[in-house]
């Protein structure tokens, strides 16, 4: 009995051991049309094999249905057709049956991977799925491989791997349905593949633009350079540059990393130029245009008269970080540009004083921000400083007295230098201030003349100087100081006229001589009576004129002095200058005899006269009875003692003699004369 029990027990243990060896289910894959393919490993003991039974359920704990029997022990896969595993997940296990109709226990139950894709609306696809077994089979990889396709007939591309049961994918399509599937490998070299899921994705998100860093001007070419940082959006295809206000498209730059543009069409040296930038991607999504960036327009004004250059410029706006200020650079005559000043961000002008003549100044202004890494430069502006020129020479050739109320000036100057005119100044003493009297306009001539009528040459010497005025009204060159000859004269006793005069000044060739001219009575033809050699400058000259041989004249003498210039090589002029005219009158003298003898030595009666004006001469003789016996107006004719052809008797007779002074005053003399026969 004990032996039979032991044998039965051994048989039951053997049968039970055989039932615990089902096939090893390893992979479950969703294939085309939602069919499911199973992969397993053959059991280790197949000696008593009859068949495999495949069971399917819709939940892990749900009802499982035997769906098929497989009688080929070497078959290791099974395709479950007609299920739609793209809609839901299915659970499978397999049992083996022996030839003795004994079933093994179930294999591991595997769940098909059901993939769910959600379009998050932000350009991201959210993927989530289930594991095929919990816990994971020891032979299953820990990594899920993720595949993507943009085609209904998939061309799968592996995009990533993960250990998680969800994944976010950045979708880069403009308008398309994107499909995904998941795979995980088993050590037996089979793969569990998920269902396929896809969603329509539309890209409406514009790439990010960093905006313009700066717009600046290449000072050599005068062209605007626009610079910016690359967009952080990797799908950026390029950038759109617009210009002006309103902003019109100027050009398109392709390539995310192309970050510079040179505007070859617009001239920033004439007017400010404004630019904005936008970014676009492969779907032609375009960002908003950035803030305006406008070039700096530098202007300058040269003020020759104030001896300065004034700079002013337009502000640079929207620099990021904020603008800190402006640097002003200058060079002279093409030399190196040097920083001459730094202005704060609100100071948009600068003045350069004390500019130098015959110098070319060039300037540019550079805006800079707080970190000092970004700058924007203006165009260069230049000025060639040519200050108003002055004549190379300005010379008073002569000043000469024309009359008591007229002095004529002759001026010689450089005609090649245009001025606003020549100012004439006058004084009657070097100790006094020169007074301005007139301006002679510039006429591109070498020689100018001027007549000064506000003078009294009989009273004073006059000094003159001439100054040119440039286009700024500033006095430039001053001429020599020229002055008139001032002549005075007096009548001395003994028939002598004394003259005294000042020297002439100022000739380049000095004075050769002074000529003394005299006219008698009212003669209009003066006669030169002497030449006097010059003495030292500033000398006073004197001359005495003996007029005793000129008593027959009326006693009225006029004199003037003429200065004669010595020939010279400075200006090659030989000029003259006349003094004022002085008039000297000798005192008329008359000797009247008191008796005469017609038959003797004194045969006629007539006065002896010196410097008497004969034009009003009259001599009359009356007898004692008041009867006129002689009447004569000729100074050369005397009374011979006759009346009506006969010698009058001896006796006393009355005379009346009338004549004029040199100043035409009438003088009458009365007296008696004794006639002796």
Buried (B, 14 or more C-beta within 10 A) or exposed (E): EEEEEEEEEEEEEEEEEBBEBBBBBBBBBBBEEBBBBBBBBBBEEBEEBBBBBBBBBEEEEEEBEEBBEBEEBEEBEBEBEEBEBBEEBBBBBBBBBBEEEBBBEBBBBBBBBBBBBBBEEEBBBBBBBBBBBEEEBEBBBEBBBBBBBBEEEBEBEEEEBBEEEEBEBEBBBBEBBBBBBBBBBBEBEBBBBBBBBBBEBBBEBBBEBBBBBBBBBEBEEEBBBBBBEBBEBEBBBBBBBBBEEEBEEBBEBEEBEEBEBEBEEBEBBEEBBBBBBBBBBBBEBBBEBBEBBBBBBBEBEBEBEEBBBBBBBBBBEBBBEEBBBBBBBBBBEEEEBEEEBBBEBEEBEBEBEEBEEEEBBBBBBBBBBBEEEBBBBBBBBEBEBEBBBBBEBBBBBBBBBBEEEBBBBBBBBBBEBEBBBBBBBBBBEEEEEBEEBEBBEBEEEEEBEBEBEEBEBBEBBBBBBBBBBBEBEBEBBBBBBBBBBBBBBEBEEEBBBBBBBBBBBBBBBBBBBBBBBBBBBEEEEBEEEBEBEBEEEEEEBEBEBEBEEBBBBBBBBBBBBBBBBEEBEEBEBEBEBBBBBBEBBBEBBBEBBEEBBBEEEBEEBBBEBBBBBBEBBBBBBBBEEEEEBBEBEEBEEBBBBEBEEEEBEEEEBBBBBBBBBBEEEEBEEEEEBBBEE
